[in-house]
Amino acid sequence: MNGYIHLYTGNGKGKTTAALGLALRAAGAGKRIFIAQFVKGMHYSELDALTRFPEIELKQYGLDCFIVNEPTQKDIDAARKGLTEVTAIITGNKFDIVILDELCIALHYHLFETEEILSLLNAKPENMEIVMTGRYAPPELYEIADLVTEMTEIKHYYSKGIEARKGIEF
C-alpha cells in the first residue's frame, strides 16, 4: 500500500486532534504510529490517553511553550534533536505512520529549515504515511503534500474569555 503525505494547517483549531484521530484509527487497524510533537513540552491529556495504545509511541521535542516569546537556543536544540531522531525513525521504516505535530510552527520560528523537511519527505519510504500539522505552513509543504486540509477559525469561545479546558483543549 502506498503511503501519502498529509498536511493539516490553518488558523483554526483541530489540526492535532485530526492527526490523533488518524493515529487512533490506524492503531485499531494494527498499524504502528510514531508521533513527534515539536514545540510542545507541556503535559496534554492526549499523553495519558495514548499510553493505552501500545501501537502508538509519542515523544515531545519542546521544552515549555515559547509561542508568546522568541525561541531560546535550548528550544532550537530540542527541535534539532527531534529532527535528528525523526529522520532516523523515518529512514528506519519501523512505523507505518509518522505524525510531525506542530512541524509548521517549528518551521515558522526557524527551529529548522523547510529544505531539511523537504529532503526528509523525499526520502520517505514508499509505504509510510506522514502527517504534518501546524499553523503557517510554507508553500513548499502545500506543494509536496498529497492531502492538504486547512482549518479555518470561524468562531471560537476563546474570544469570549473562555480558558482552555482539560480534556477539550489540552
Secondary structure by P-SEA (a helix, b strand, c coil): cbbbbbbbbcccccaaaaaaaaaaaaaaabbbbbbbbcccccccaaaaaacccccbbbbbccccccccccccaaaaaaaaaaaaaaaaaaaaccccbbbbcaaaaaaaaccccaaaaaaaaaaccccbbbbbbbccccaaaaaaccbbbbbbbccccccccccccccccc
